[in-house]
Amino acid sequence: MSIERRRFIRFDVPLEVLFKSSDDSSLLFSGITKNFSRYGCCVEVKSTDLFLEETMELQLRHPRKDTFVSASGKVVWKQQLDHDIYQVGINLLAMDREAKSEILDFAYDVWLENNIKFPV
């Protein structure tokens, strides 16, 4: 049996993400979040050029608006799923508080729809 070590629940919510290293603006990556929480997210990408402890500048598509939200984060883990697909754990370092709350509210609403069945 595995023990959950996370302090905050992660919500399965697919958000488009564009990101680049804070050190090298020429490499641009794109991916989709697998989950999102108050302090981090998991992103699925097609790249091997991401390094542990690397600081990234992120743009996350807002789920209820046609805009992107800026954030910064650090790569804290990386796992290869297939020959060219990786999941990357990002620890969020900075993000607009209101935008983060809106994304978490959206994710919670989706979670409620999928997990809570009310009697009719």
C-alpha atoms as a printed R data frame, in Angstrom:
    type eleno elety resid chain resno       x      y       z
1   ATOM     1    CA   MET     A     1   0.000  0.000   0.000
2   ATOM     2    CA   SER     A     2   1.415  3.385  -0.973
3   ATOM     3    CA   ILE     A     3   1.341  6.339   1.361
4   ATOM     4    CA   GLU     A     4   0.209  9.678  -0.053
5   ATOM     5    CA   ARG     A     5   2.887 12.274   0.712
6   ATOM     6    CA   ARG     A     6   1.316 15.301  -0.922
7   ATOM     7    CA   ARG     A     7   0.017 18.091   1.284
8   ATOM     8    CA   PHE     A     8  -2.652 19.184  -1.209
9   ATOM     9    CA   ILE     A     9  -4.927 17.183  -3.475
10  ATOM    10    CA   ARG     A    10  -4.080 17.112  -7.154
11  ATOM    11    CA   PHE     A    11  -6.970 17.481  -9.549
12  ATOM    12    CA   ASP     A    12  -6.961 15.792 -12.946
13  ATOM    13    CA   VAL     A    13  -7.355 18.721 -15.298
14  ATOM    14    CA   PRO     A    14  -5.927 18.975 -18.819
15  ATOM    15    CA   LEU     A    15  -4.548 22.447 -19.469
16  ATOM    16    CA   GLU     A    16  -2.408 23.413 -22.425
17  ATOM    17    CA   VAL     A    17   1.051 24.496 -21.243
18  ATOM    18    CA   LEU     A    18   3.797 26.346 -23.082
19  ATOM    19    CA   PHE     A    19   7.090 26.638 -21.273
20  ATOM    20    CA   LYS     A    20  10.761 27.422 -21.648
21  ATOM    21    CA   SER     A    21  13.832 27.377 -19.499
22  ATOM    22    CA   SER     A    22  14.502 30.589 -17.607
23  ATOM    23    CA   ASP     A    23  18.123 30.312 -18.790
24  ATOM    24    CA   ASP     A    24  17.530 29.614 -22.500
25  ATOM    25    CA   SER     A    25  14.622 31.298 -24.241
26  ATOM    26    CA   SER     A    26  15.315 29.561 -27.575
27  ATOM    27    CA   LEU     A    27  13.913 26.167 -26.476
28  ATOM    28    CA   LEU     A    28  10.125 26.193 -26.287
29  ATOM    29    CA   PHE     A    29   8.193 23.168 -25.018
30  ATOM    30    CA   SER     A    30   4.500 22.417 -25.069
31  ATOM    31    CA   GLY     A    31   2.452 19.889 -23.186
32  ATOM    32    CA   ILE     A    32  -0.750 19.111 -21.338
33  ATOM    33    CA   THR     A    33  -1.165 19.045 -17.586
34  ATOM    34    CA   LYS     A    34  -2.202 15.682 -16.173
35  ATOM    35    CA   ASN     A    35  -3.021 17.211 -12.801
36  ATOM    36    CA   PHE     A    36  -2.800 20.510 -10.970
37  ATOM    37    CA   SER     A    37  -2.607 21.491  -7.296
38  ATOM    38    CA   ARG     A    38  -1.950 24.542  -5.162
39  ATOM    39    CA   TYR     A    39   1.837 24.000  -5.341
40  ATOM    40    CA   GLY     A    40   2.511 21.989  -8.462
41  ATOM    41    CA   CYS     A    41   1.450 20.156 -11.560
42  ATOM    42    CA   CYS     A    42   2.354 17.169 -13.692
43  ATOM    43    CA   VAL     A    43   2.854 17.913 -17.380
44  ATOM    44    CA   GLU     A    44   3.055 15.393 -20.218
45  ATOM    45    CA   VAL     A    45   5.601 16.453 -22.863
46  ATOM    46    CA   LYS     A    46   7.485 15.116 -25.867
47  ATOM    47    CA   SER     A    47  10.964 16.173 -24.834
48  ATOM    48    CA   THR     A    48  14.073 14.884 -23.143
49  ATOM    49    CA   ASP     A    49  15.665 18.331 -22.855
50  ATOM    50    CA   LEU     A    50  14.237 19.114 -19.424
51  ATOM    51    CA   PHE     A    51  16.551 18.808 -16.449
52  ATOM    52    CA   LEU     A    52  15.908 18.290 -12.754
53  ATOM    53    CA   GLU     A    53  16.041 21.508 -10.709
54  ATOM    54    CA   GLU     A    54  15.702 23.558 -13.912
55  ATOM    55    CA   THR     A    55  13.598 26.703 -13.494
56  ATOM    56    CA   MET     A    56  10.931 27.139 -16.179
57  ATOM    57    CA   GLU     A    57   8.715 30.007 -17.305
58  ATOM    58    CA   LEU     A    58   5.212 28.634 -17.961
59  ATOM    59    CA   GLN     A    59   2.116 29.801 -19.772
60  ATOM    60    CA   LEU     A    60  -1.004 27.806 -18.765
61  ATOM    61    CA   ARG     A    61  -4.209 28.162 -20.776
62  ATOM    62    CA   HIS     A    62  -6.963 29.398 -18.487
63  ATOM    63    CA   PRO     A    63  -9.825 26.854 -18.594
64  ATOM    64    CA   ARG     A    64 -12.621 29.447 -18.563
65  ATOM    65    CA   LYS     A    65 -11.035 32.313 -20.513
66  ATOM    66    CA   ASP     A    66  -9.245 32.548 -23.828
67  ATOM    67    CA   THR     A    67  -5.994 33.640 -22.182
68  ATOM    68    CA   PHE     A    68  -2.777 32.212 -20.843
69  ATOM    69    CA   VAL     A    69  -1.629 32.613 -17.243
70  ATOM    70    CA   SER     A    70   2.059 33.196 -16.520
71  ATOM    71    CA   ALA     A    71   3.853 31.182 -13.855
72  ATOM    72    CA   SER     A    72   7.314 29.992 -12.975
73  ATOM    73    CA   GLY     A    73   8.255 26.601 -11.647
74  ATOM    74    CA   LYS     A    74  11.052 24.142 -11.038
75  ATOM    75    CA   VAL     A    75  11.338 20.639 -12.503
76  ATOM    76    CA   VAL     A    76  11.334 18.299  -9.487
77  ATOM    77    CA   TRP     A    77  10.942 14.922 -11.208
78  ATOM    78    CA   LYS     A    78  10.841 13.430 -14.694
79  ATOM    79    CA   GLN     A    79   9.582 10.018 -15.814
80  ATOM    80    CA   GLN     A    80   9.725  8.460 -19.271
81  ATOM    81    CA   LEU     A    81   6.406  6.886 -20.314
82  ATOM    82    CA   ASP     A    82   7.193  5.932 -23.894
83  ATOM    83    CA   HIS     A    83  10.166  6.372 -26.218
84  ATOM    84    CA   ASP     A    84   9.328 10.072 -26.735
85  ATOM    85    CA   ILE     A    85   6.732 10.858 -24.032
86  ATOM    86    CA   TYR     A    86   7.647 12.109 -20.555
87  ATOM    87    CA   GLN     A    87   5.786 13.235 -17.488
88  ATOM    88    CA   VAL     A    88   7.420 16.089 -15.618
89  ATOM    89    CA   GLY     A    89   6.632 17.257 -12.086
90  ATOM    90    CA   ILE     A    90   6.705 21.025 -11.739
91  ATOM    91    CA   ASN     A    91   6.850 22.781  -8.360
92  ATOM    92    CA   LEU     A    92   5.127 26.147  -8.865
93  ATOM    93    CA   LEU     A    93   7.311 28.974  -7.581
94  ATOM    94    CA   ALA     A    94   5.221 31.981  -8.642
95  ATOM    95    CA   MET     A    95   1.761 32.415 -10.159
96  ATOM    96    CA   ASP     A    96  -0.974 35.006  -9.999
97  ATOM    97    CA   ARG     A    97  -3.023 34.095  -6.921
98  ATOM    98    CA   GLU     A    98  -6.410 34.891  -8.503
99  ATOM    99    CA   ALA     A    99  -5.678 32.898 -11.658
100 ATOM   100    CA   LYS     A   100  -4.482 29.931  -9.610
101 ATOM   101    CA   SER     A   101  -7.689 30.040  -7.553
102 ATOM   102    CA   GLU     A   102  -9.801 30.152 -10.716
103 ATOM   103    CA   ILE     A   103  -7.985 27.115 -12.147
104 ATOM   104    CA   LEU     A   104  -8.370 25.225  -8.864
105 ATOM   105    CA   ASP     A   105 -12.087 26.143  -8.710
106 ATOM   106    CA   PHE     A   106 -12.541 24.839 -12.256
107 ATOM   107    CA   ALA     A   107 -10.635 21.636 -11.428
108 ATOM   108    CA   TYR     A   108 -12.718 21.110  -8.287
109 ATOM   109    CA   ASP     A   109 -15.956 21.573 -10.253
110 ATOM   110    CA   VAL     A   110 -14.799 18.927 -12.761
111 ATOM   111    CA   TRP     A   111 -13.844 16.624  -9.891
112 ATOM   112    CA   LEU     A   112 -17.290 17.062  -8.316
113 ATOM   113    CA   GLU     A   113 -19.033 16.260 -11.617
114 ATOM   114    CA   ASN     A   114 -16.994 13.087 -12.028
115 ATOM   115    CA   ASN     A   115 -16.994 11.829  -8.448
116 ATOM   116    CA   ILE     A   116 -20.115 12.910  -6.616
117 ATOM   117    CA   LYS     A   117 -23.359 11.283  -7.692
118 ATOM   118    CA   PHE     A   118 -26.406 12.906  -6.179
119 ATOM   119    CA   PRO     A   119 -29.610 10.867  -5.871
120 ATOM   120    CA   VAL     A   120 -32.383 11.941  -8.189
